[in-house]
Every structure is written in structure tokens, then in C-alpha cells.
Amino acid sequence: MASNRFFNVLALLGASIPWASTWAEDHQAPFVSVADAIISMDYDQPDRSARNAVGQNILEATDDGGYADYTNCASRSAASNWTGLYAGINTGYCWTTFDTTVDPIGPAAEGDFVSQVSGVQAAGPLFGGHIGYNKQFDNSWVFGTEANFNGAGASGSKATVVPGRRAPPQVASTNLFSVTDRLDWLADVRLRGGRAYGSNLLYVTGGVAWEGISRLTAVNAEVAPSTYGQSATATRSGGRFGYVVGGGLEHMLTQHWSVRGEYLFYGFEQTNIDTAPWPQSSGAPKSAARITTAPNYVQAFQLGLSYKF
């Protein structure tokens, strides 16, 4: 019958439209009865009662809310469930600038060099993981919290020859100021909030952050023309506390797997101060180089793969 062929077509569509096959099975009986009633009509007889009977059959056949179910089914296929615990991996790239100042303290240092500032640009890859939880409201709004930890391979160095305070031809007429900075890791705990558009989630994020840095600073005095020997060095390795803000787009691949891309801006407002003894003659008043690392700001773009439990 024609009605059966109609539902056979819907069954074939089920391979590409998940809800089509199920909907056809659930609603085949009432539509078959409608189609059979229409086919069985004798259109040669202008019998109003026959047409009324067909109308009654149509009303009864569709009274089970078939059209409403169709609409709900379509909306369910378009929506995704973001609620749940998830974990995954990150990879990306980050960059920052470290500004370091060296100031002389004491007669020997003050007689050799003046204050200097060096800006070191560091950039490199990120790799790590994340874990978090989302809660979806009204099929549209998604809010949650997330923790991240990434190892970083961002480093940079800069060496600058600066004038000394002693006039040539005396030694120590110049000094070599060198700095090596490295960003070792980034960690954060963030809130996330955004709007779901089917299988896509557009979100903003922000929270607290930490960074691990390593630094080697040296000021080398000229002991012979263009030869640098005596030096004051200082090293630092530790963490800094700050904040992070950003945003991203996440796409749900399946019920459990999703991918995302996000941009993050980190701010670390702390200032670190170290001192390094300055080479000097025996018995002379103590001198040193004071080394100050200013606040730094990290920008990062990262991709993530998540599994929702």
C-alpha cells in the first residue's frame, strides 16, 4: 500500500536521521488507518457523511500527539547534555615578557655600573591536563568550575654590554648584563559560564592562577678590553600567584567526547628582589647588585580534548 511505502522511506532515512526510524515505528499505525480510510473513500459519491467519517478518522489517528512528539524529538536531537564530571588533556602555546632591573648597592658597585633594565621575551609550548564539572540549566546555560595544570617550555635570554662608570683606558669601563628567564609551569582554578547552541558551547572563564619561573641574572665586569670576568650572579626558582581570564568554544563530538579551543590571559603582579655580592677588593665596604623582577603577563592559546563521565 502507499502508506506502507511512505514508512519504508522513513525507515531508510533512519540511517542518516536517528529519530526518523523510531518516529516511523511509533506512529505507523494511526497514519496507516488515515491513509486506508482516504483510499477506501468513494469520491464518485458526494456523500457528506463519508467525508465526515474520514475527518473523524484523521482526528482520532492524530489524537495521540504525533506531531508534538515529532517536534520534541527534533529538539532533543539538536540539544546536547553538558552536565557532568569531565577530564582531559591540553596542548598549546604561550608567550610573556620578563622585565628585570639591576641596581648597584655600595661603593664598589656604584663605581662600576649604573642601573640597567632588560626585557626578556619568552615563548614556548604548553602541555598538561584539566578536570572540571558542568551544570546545564534550561538546555541553554552552562556553568561550572575547572582546574588546569600545564608544563611550559617558554624561555628566553638577553645579554647587553652597558657602559661602566670608569673611564677608559681603565678596566671595568663596560659591563656585561645578561638575563635568562624561563616559565616552567602554569596552573589555575577557574569558573566557566556560557551558552550552549546545540553541540557547541561558547563560554567565558576566570579565576586564580599560579606560575613557576626560573631566572639566572649576571653582571660581569670588564677585567680587560672586551674581556669579562668578575661577576655578580643571582638565581631564583619559585612560584607566583595571580589571576586568569579568557574565553573559548567547545564542541561536543559524541555523548562523552568534546574538543575545544580557548585564549587565556594571566597576570602575575608580584615583584621579586634578590641581591648578588659585587666583586671588590678585600676589606672594602660591601657592595652588591640588587636584581628586581617586575610583574609579568602571560598569554596562551590552547586546545583541549575532554571526556565526560
Sine and cosine of phi, psi and omega as CSV:
sin_phi,cos_phi,sin_psi,cos_psi,sin_omega,cos_omega
0.00,0.00,0.36,-0.93,0.00,-1.00
-0.87,0.49,-0.61,0.80,-0.02,-1.00
-0.90,0.43,-0.63,0.78,0.02,-1.00
-0.91,0.41,-0.61,0.80,0.02,-1.00
-0.90,0.45,-0.60,0.80,0.04,-1.00
-0.86,0.52,-0.70,0.71,-0.02,-1.00
-0.97,0.23,-0.42,0.91,0.14,-0.99
-0.90,0.44,-0.62,0.79,0.05,-1.00
-0.89,0.45,-0.69,0.72,0.04,-1.00
-0.88,0.47,-0.60,0.80,0.03,-1.00
-0.90,0.44,-0.63,0.78,0.04,-1.00
-0.91,0.40,-0.61,0.79,0.04,-1.00
-0.90,0.43,-0.37,0.93,-0.03,-1.00
-0.85,0.53,-0.43,0.90,0.00,-1.00
-0.91,0.41,-0.51,0.86,-0.02,-1.00
-0.94,-0.33,-0.39,0.92,0.04,-1.00
-0.87,-0.49,0.98,-0.22,-0.17,-0.98
-0.82,0.58,-0.57,0.82,-0.11,-0.99
-1.00,0.08,-0.20,0.98,-0.13,-0.99
-0.92,0.40,-0.71,0.71,-0.05,-1.00
-0.91,0.42,-0.70,0.71,-0.01,-1.00
-0.89,0.45,-0.67,0.74,-0.02,-1.00
-0.90,0.43,-0.62,0.78,-0.01,-1.00
-0.90,0.44,-0.67,0.74,0.00,-1.00
-0.90,0.44,-0.65,0.76,-0.07,-1.00
-0.95,0.32,-0.45,0.89,-0.15,-0.99
-0.88,-0.48,0.21,0.98,-0.04,-1.00
-0.91,0.42,-0.71,0.70,-0.12,-0.99
-0.85,0.53,-0.78,0.62,-0.04,-1.00
-0.90,0.44,-0.60,0.80,-0.02,-1.00
-0.96,0.29,-0.54,0.84,0.08,-1.00
-0.88,0.48,-0.66,0.75,-0.01,-1.00
-0.91,0.42,-0.61,0.79,0.05,-1.00
-0.91,0.42,-0.74,0.67,-0.03,-1.00
-0.89,0.46,-0.67,0.74,0.00,-1.00
-0.89,0.45,-0.64,0.77,0.00,-1.00
-0.90,0.43,-0.65,0.76,-0.01,-1.00
-0.92,0.38,-0.68,0.73,-0.02,-1.00
-0.90,0.44,-0.57,0.82,-0.06,-1.00
-0.98,0.20,-0.10,1.00,-0.03,-1.00
-0.93,0.36,0.56,-0.83,0.08,-1.00
-0.98,-0.19,0.99,-0.14,-0.11,-0.99
-0.97,0.26,-0.19,0.98,0.04,-1.00
-0.96,0.26,-0.29,0.96,-0.03,-1.00
-0.96,-0.26,0.92,-0.39,0.01,-1.00
-0.96,0.28,0.88,0.47,-0.06,-1.00
-1.00,-0.08,0.94,-0.33,-0.01,-1.00
-0.89,0.45,-0.55,0.84,-0.02,-1.00
-0.91,0.42,-0.58,0.82,0.03,-1.00
-0.91,0.42,-0.69,0.72,0.01,-1.00
-0.91,0.41,-0.59,0.81,0.06,-1.00
-0.89,0.45,-0.62,0.79,0.01,-1.00
-0.90,0.43,-0.65,0.76,0.04,-1.00
-0.89,0.45,-0.69,0.73,0.02,-1.00
-0.87,0.49,-0.65,0.76,0.02,-1.00
-0.89,0.45,-0.67,0.74,0.02,-1.00
-0.87,0.49,-0.66,0.76,0.01,-1.00
-0.89,0.45,-0.70,0.72,0.01,-1.00
-0.88,0.47,-0.69,0.72,-0.01,-1.00
-0.93,0.38,-0.61,0.80,-0.05,-1.00
-0.93,0.36,-0.55,0.83,-0.04,-1.00
-0.99,-0.15,0.10,1.00,-0.04,-1.00
-0.95,0.30,-0.18,0.98,-0.03,-1.00
-0.99,0.13,0.11,0.99,0.06,-1.00
0.99,0.17,0.49,0.87,-0.06,-1.00
-0.85,0.53,-0.69,0.72,-0.03,-1.00
-0.92,0.40,-0.60,0.80,0.03,-1.00
-0.90,0.43,-0.64,0.77,0.01,-1.00
-0.89,0.45,-0.62,0.78,0.02,-1.00
-0.87,0.50,-0.71,0.71,0.00,-1.00
-0.90,0.44,-0.71,0.70,0.00,-1.00
-0.89,0.46,-0.63,0.78,-0.01,-1.00
-0.89,0.45,-0.67,0.74,0.00,-1.00
-0.90,0.44,-0.66,0.75,-0.01,-1.00
-0.93,0.37,-0.55,0.83,0.01,-1.00
-0.93,0.37,-0.59,0.81,0.00,-1.00
-0.94,0.34,-0.46,0.89,-0.02,-1.00
-0.99,0.15,-0.38,0.93,-0.06,-1.00
-1.00,-0.03,0.43,-0.90,0.06,-1.00
-0.80,-0.60,0.51,-0.86,-0.01,-1.00
-0.99,-0.13,0.94,-0.35,-0.02,-1.00
-1.00,-0.09,-0.09,1.00,-0.06,-1.00
-0.96,0.29,0.72,-0.69,0.09,-1.00
0.61,-0.79,0.15,-0.99,0.05,-1.00
-0.99,0.10,0.64,-0.77,0.00,-1.00
-0.59,-0.81,0.33,-0.94,0.05,-1.00
-0.47,-0.88,0.38,-0.93,-0.02,-1.00
-0.09,-1.00,-0.23,-0.97,-0.05,-1.00
-0.87,-0.49,0.41,-0.91,0.03,-1.00
-0.82,-0.58,0.48,-0.88,0.23,-0.97
-0.50,-0.87,0.54,-0.84,-0.05,-1.00
-0.04,-1.00,-0.39,-0.92,-0.08,-1.00
-0.58,-0.81,0.61,-0.79,-0.02,-1.00
-0.68,-0.73,0.34,-0.94,0.03,-1.00
-0.47,-0.88,0.48,-0.88,-0.04,-1.00
-0.34,-0.94,0.16,-0.99,0.09,-1.00
-0.77,-0.64,0.77,-0.63,0.08,-1.00
-0.97,-0.25,0.83,-0.56,0.07,-1.00
-0.97,-0.23,0.85,-0.52,-0.05,-1.00
-0.85,-0.53,0.73,-0.68,0.02,-1.00
-0.90,-0.44,0.70,-0.71,0.08,-1.00
-0.89,-0.45,0.83,-0.56,0.01,-1.00
-0.88,-0.48,0.64,-0.77,0.07,-1.00
-0.98,0.19,0.62,-0.78,0.06,-1.00
-0.76,-0.65,0.84,-0.54,0.02,-1.00
0.99,-0.12,0.33,-0.94,-0.13,-0.99
-0.85,0.53,-0.71,0.71,-0.07,-1.00
-0.91,0.41,-0.71,0.70,-0.01,-1.00
-0.93,0.37,-0.66,0.75,-0.02,-1.00
-0.92,0.39,-0.43,0.90,0.05,-1.00
-0.99,0.14,-0.20,0.98,-0.06,-1.00
-0.98,-0.21,-0.64,0.77,-0.11,-0.99
-0.50,-0.87,0.30,-0.95,0.05,-1.00
-0.95,-0.31,0.22,-0.97,-0.02,-1.00
-0.85,0.53,0.64,-0.77,-0.02,-1.00
-0.71,-0.70,0.53,-0.85,0.05,-1.00
-0.83,-0.56,0.71,-0.70,0.03,-1.00
-0.77,-0.64,0.77,-0.64,0.07,-1.00
-0.97,-0.26,0.90,-0.44,-0.04,-1.00
-0.96,-0.28,0.84,-0.55,0.07,-1.00
-1.00,-0.04,0.80,-0.60,-0.01,-1.00
-0.84,-0.55,0.68,-0.73,0.00,-1.00
-0.49,-0.87,0.49,-0.87,0.00,-1.00
0.10,-1.00,-0.03,-1.00,-0.09,-1.00
-0.99,0.17,0.30,-0.95,0.11,-0.99
-0.83,-0.56,0.56,-0.83,0.14,-0.99
-0.41,-0.91,0.74,-0.68,-0.01,-1.00
-0.08,-1.00,-0.53,-0.85,-0.07,-1.00
-0.54,-0.84,0.14,-0.99,0.00,-1.00
-0.54,-0.84,0.37,-0.93,0.10,-0.99
-0.55,-0.84,0.61,-0.80,-0.05,-1.00
-0.25,-0.97,-0.02,-1.00,0.00,-1.00
-0.60,-0.80,0.71,-0.70,0.05,-1.00
-0.90,-0.43,0.49,-0.87,0.13,-0.99
-0.74,-0.67,0.82,-0.58,-0.04,-1.00
-0.98,-0.18,0.66,-0.75,-0.02,-1.00
-0.83,-0.56,0.75,-0.66,0.09,-1.00
0.83,0.56,0.51,0.86,0.03,-1.00
0.87,0.50,0.17,0.99,-0.07,-1.00
-0.77,-0.63,-0.77,0.64,-0.12,-0.99
-0.99,-0.10,0.69,-0.73,-0.04,-1.00
-0.79,-0.62,0.78,-0.62,0.04,-1.00
-0.75,-0.66,0.54,-0.84,-0.02,-1.00
-0.15,-0.99,-0.09,-1.00,0.03,-1.00
-0.72,-0.69,0.45,-0.90,-0.10,-1.00
-0.48,-0.88,0.56,-0.83,0.09,-1.00
-0.86,-0.52,0.66,-0.75,-0.03,-1.00
-0.77,-0.64,0.53,-0.85,0.19,-0.98
-0.62,-0.78,0.80,-0.61,-0.01,-1.00
-0.76,-0.65,0.75,-0.66,0.24,-0.97
-0.97,0.22,0.58,-0.81,-0.07,-1.00
-0.82,-0.58,0.58,-0.81,0.06,-1.00
-0.89,-0.47,0.64,0.76,-0.05,-1.00
-1.00,-0.07,0.86,-0.50,0.01,-1.00
-0.53,-0.85,0.36,-0.93,0.03,-1.00
-0.32,-0.95,0.41,-0.91,0.00,-1.00
-0.68,-0.73,0.44,-0.90,0.06,-1.00
-0.47,-0.88,0.73,-0.68,0.04,-1.00
-0.82,-0.58,0.74,-0.67,-0.06,-1.00
-0.72,-0.69,0.75,-0.66,0.12,-0.99
-1.00,0.05,0.85,-0.53,-0.06,-1.00
-0.87,-0.49,0.52,-0.86,0.00,-1.00
-0.90,0.44,0.66,-0.75,0.13,-0.99
-1.00,0.04,0.10,-0.99,-0.05,-1.00
-1.00,-0.03,-0.17,0.99,0.06,-1.00
-1.00,0.00,0.73,-0.68,-0.06,-1.00
-0.98,0.18,0.62,-0.78,0.09,-1.00
-0.85,0.52,0.44,-0.90,0.12,0.99
-1.00,0.03,0.27,0.96,0.03,-1.00
-0.90,0.45,0.46,-0.89,0.11,-0.99
-0.94,0.35,0.18,-0.98,-0.04,-1.00
0.89,0.45,0.51,0.86,0.07,-1.00
-0.98,0.21,-0.31,0.95,0.12,-0.99
-0.69,-0.72,0.24,-0.97,0.06,-1.00
-0.68,-0.73,0.49,-0.87,0.04,-1.00
-0.96,-0.27,0.88,-0.47,-0.04,-1.00
-0.95,-0.30,0.91,-0.42,-0.05,-1.00
-0.78,-0.63,0.62,-0.78,-0.02,-1.00
-0.68,-0.73,0.70,-0.71,0.15,-0.99
-0.82,-0.57,0.86,-0.52,-0.01,-1.00
-0.87,-0.49,0.60,-0.80,0.02,-1.00
-0.64,-0.77,0.72,-0.69,0.14,-0.99
-1.00,-0.08,0.91,-0.41,-0.12,-0.99
-1.00,0.00,-0.61,0.79,-0.04,-1.00
-0.33,-0.94,0.33,-0.94,0.09,-1.00
-0.74,-0.67,0.64,-0.76,0.06,-1.00
-0.63,-0.77,0.48,-0.88,0.02,-1.00
-0.38,-0.93,0.37,-0.93,0.18,-0.98
-0.80,-0.60,0.87,-0.50,-0.17,-0.98
-0.78,-0.63,0.43,-0.90,0.25,-0.97
-1.00,-0.08,0.58,-0.82,0.06,-1.00
-0.81,-0.59,0.61,-0.79,0.07,-1.00
-0.48,-0.88,0.66,-0.75,-0.01,-1.00
-0.16,-0.99,-0.12,-0.99,-0.04,-1.00
-0.88,-0.48,0.72,-0.69,0.02,-1.00
-1.00,-0.03,0.74,-0.68,0.10,-1.00
-0.87,-0.50,1.00,0.09,-0.08,-1.00
0.91,0.41,-0.88,-0.47,-0.03,-1.00
-1.00,-0.02,0.15,0.99,0.02,-1.00
-0.91,-0.42,0.62,-0.78,0.02,-1.00
-0.81,-0.59,0.90,-0.44,0.07,-1.00
-0.98,-0.18,0.83,-0.56,-0.17,-0.99
-0.61,-0.79,0.34,-0.94,0.19,-0.98
-0.89,-0.45,0.34,-0.94,-0.08,-1.00
-0.49,-0.87,0.40,-0.92,0.04,-1.00
-0.15,-0.99,0.43,-0.90,0.00,-1.00
0.09,-1.00,-0.43,-0.90,-0.02,-1.00
-0.98,-0.18,0.42,-0.91,-0.09,-1.00
-0.56,-0.83,0.32,-0.95,0.07,-1.00
-0.69,-0.72,0.50,-0.87,0.11,-0.99
-0.74,-0.68,0.51,-0.86,0.12,-0.99
-0.94,-0.35,0.81,-0.59,-0.06,-1.00
-0.79,-0.61,0.43,-0.90,0.11,-0.99
-0.74,-0.67,0.62,-0.79,-0.06,-1.00
-0.55,-0.84,0.64,-0.77,0.13,-0.99
-0.80,-0.60,0.85,-0.52,0.00,-1.00
-0.85,-0.53,0.68,-0.73,0.00,-1.00
-0.62,-0.79,0.64,-0.77,0.15,-0.99
-0.86,-0.51,0.91,-0.41,-0.06,-1.00
-0.96,-0.29,0.81,-0.59,0.02,-1.00
-1.00,0.09,0.52,-0.85,0.01,-1.00
-0.98,0.21,0.88,-0.48,-0.01,-1.00
-0.99,-0.15,-0.26,0.97,0.10,-1.00
-0.38,-0.92,0.29,-0.96,-0.03,-1.00
-0.78,0.62,0.87,-0.50,0.01,-1.00
0.88,0.48,0.36,0.93,0.05,-1.00
-0.84,-0.54,0.82,-0.57,-0.09,-1.00
-0.91,-0.43,0.84,-0.55,-0.04,-1.00
-0.80,-0.61,-0.93,0.38,-0.02,-1.00
-0.87,0.49,0.62,-0.79,-0.06,-1.00
-0.46,-0.89,0.35,-0.94,0.19,-0.98
-0.87,-0.50,0.82,-0.57,-0.04,-1.00
-0.82,-0.58,0.48,-0.88,0.06,-1.00
-0.57,-0.82,0.64,-0.77,0.06,-1.00
-0.84,-0.54,0.48,-0.88,0.06,-1.00
-0.58,-0.82,0.68,-0.73,0.09,-1.00
-0.58,-0.81,0.84,-0.54,-0.04,-1.00
0.04,-1.00,-0.22,-0.98,-0.07,-1.00
-0.91,-0.41,0.34,-0.94,0.08,-1.00
-0.73,-0.69,0.51,-0.86,-0.02,-1.00
-0.96,-0.28,0.59,-0.80,0.00,-1.00
-0.28,-0.96,-0.52,-0.85,-0.06,-1.00
-0.71,-0.70,0.23,-0.97,0.05,-1.00
-0.55,-0.84,0.65,-0.76,0.11,-0.99
-0.68,-0.73,0.37,-0.93,0.02,-1.00
0.12,-0.99,-0.30,-0.95,-0.01,-1.00
-0.23,-0.97,0.21,-0.98,-0.03,-1.00
-0.18,-0.98,-0.01,-1.00,0.02,-1.00
-0.74,-0.67,0.78,-0.62,0.01,-1.00
-0.87,-0.50,0.65,-0.76,-0.02,-1.00
-0.85,-0.53,0.79,-0.61,0.00,-1.00
-1.00,0.07,0.89,-0.46,0.00,-1.00
-0.98,0.18,-0.73,0.69,0.04,-1.00
-0.66,-0.75,-0.16,-0.99,0.03,-1.00
-0.87,0.49,-0.47,0.89,-0.09,-1.00
-0.92,-0.40,-0.47,0.88,-0.14,-0.99
-0.96,-0.28,0.63,-0.78,0.06,-1.00
-0.56,-0.83,0.41,-0.91,0.07,-1.00
-0.83,-0.56,0.40,-0.92,-0.03,-1.00
-0.44,-0.90,0.34,-0.94,0.17,-0.99
-0.73,-0.68,0.65,-0.76,-0.04,-1.00
-0.52,-0.85,0.47,-0.88,0.10,-1.00
-0.94,-0.35,0.71,-0.71,-0.03,-1.00
-0.75,-0.66,0.64,-0.77,0.07,-1.00
-0.86,-0.50,0.86,-0.51,-0.02,-1.00
-0.95,-0.31,0.66,-0.75,0.10,-1.00
-0.82,-0.57,0.80,-0.59,0.02,-1.00
-0.83,-0.56,0.96,-0.26,-0.20,-0.98
-1.00,-0.01,0.02,1.00,-0.05,-1.00
-0.95,0.30,0.45,-0.89,0.10,-0.99
-0.88,-0.48,0.78,-0.63,0.01,-1.00
-0.95,-0.30,0.70,-0.71,-0.01,-1.00
-0.82,-0.57,0.79,-0.61,0.08,-1.00
-0.78,-0.63,0.38,-0.92,0.08,-1.00
-0.82,-0.57,0.58,-0.81,0.02,-1.00
-0.79,-0.62,0.77,-0.63,0.02,-1.00
-0.84,0.54,0.66,-0.75,0.02,-1.00
-0.99,-0.13,0.72,-0.69,0.01,-1.00
-0.86,0.51,0.71,-0.71,-0.05,-1.00
-0.38,-0.92,0.19,-0.98,-0.01,-1.00
-0.94,0.34,0.47,-0.88,0.01,-1.00
-0.88,0.47,0.73,-0.68,0.02,-1.00
1.00,0.04,-0.16,0.99,0.01,-1.00
-0.97,0.26,0.41,-0.91,0.05,-1.00
-0.82,0.57,0.60,-0.80,-0.05,-1.00
-0.90,0.43,0.66,-0.75,0.06,-1.00
-0.75,-0.66,0.33,-0.94,-0.03,-1.00
-0.40,-0.92,0.21,-0.98,0.15,-0.99
-0.94,-0.35,0.83,-0.55,0.04,-1.00
-1.00,-0.05,0.83,-0.56,-0.12,-0.99
-0.91,-0.41,0.87,-0.50,-0.07,-1.00
-0.88,-0.47,0.81,-0.59,0.10,-1.00
-0.98,-0.22,0.86,-0.51,-0.07,-1.00
-0.98,0.21,0.20,-0.98,0.12,-0.99
-0.82,0.57,0.51,-0.86,0.05,-1.00
-0.74,-0.67,0.33,-0.94,-0.06,-1.00
-0.76,-0.65,0.75,-0.66,-0.07,-1.00
-0.93,-0.37,0.73,-0.69,0.14,-0.99
-0.92,-0.39,0.64,-0.77,-0.07,-1.00
-0.59,-0.81,0.61,-0.79,0.18,-0.98
-0.85,-0.53,0.80,-0.60,-0.04,-1.00
-0.66,-0.75,0.48,-0.88,0.10,-1.00
-0.96,-0.29,0.52,-0.86,-0.02,-1.00
-0.65,-0.76,0.52,-0.85,0.11,-0.99
-0.85,-0.53,0.82,-0.57,-0.09,-1.00
-0.83,-0.55,0.51,-0.86,0.12,-0.99
-0.87,-0.50,0.85,-0.53,0.00,-1.00
-1.00,-0.07,0.81,-0.58,-0.06,-1.00
-0.98,0.19,0.00,0.00,0.00,0.00
